[in-house]
Amino acid sequence: MPHVIIEHSRGIEDLPALCAAVFDALAVHPAIPKPETLKLRTFEAGAHLLGTQGQSFAHATLRLLPGRDADTKSDLAQVILGVMADLLPHVHSLSVDLADLDPAYAKRVLPD
C-alpha cells in the first residue's frame, strides 16, 4: 500500500541503497503495520530547473491510504527526509510530500 516515489536530478548515485534505507526506516515505523506492502521507486528528471544556484535535487512523495493524522504524516516525512539527508549529503535540495491515496485504490499482487 504505501508507495514512495523519489524524483531526482541526474547524477544521484546508489539509488538501490537509498531505496533500501528508506524501506528499512519506514518498515519499523508504527504507522506502517505491514512493511511487506511498501513499494519504492525512483525516477530521474529528464530536465529540471531550480530557482537556486545549486541544481541537484531529490523529492520523495509518500502515498498512503487515508486515516493517518497530521502528526503521524509529519513524522513519516521527517523519517524519509532524515534518510535522504544521510545518504545524499551533497544534494542541494531535498524535500518530502505526503499524499493520501484515493479510497478506491486497487491492487493485485501475485503470491510468493
Secondary structure, DSSP 8 states (H G I E B T S, - for coil): --EEEEEE-TT---HHHHHHHHHHHHHTSTT-S-GGG-EEEEEE-SS---SSS---EEEEEEEE-S---HHHHHHHHHHHHHHHHHH-TT-SEEEEEEEE--TT--------
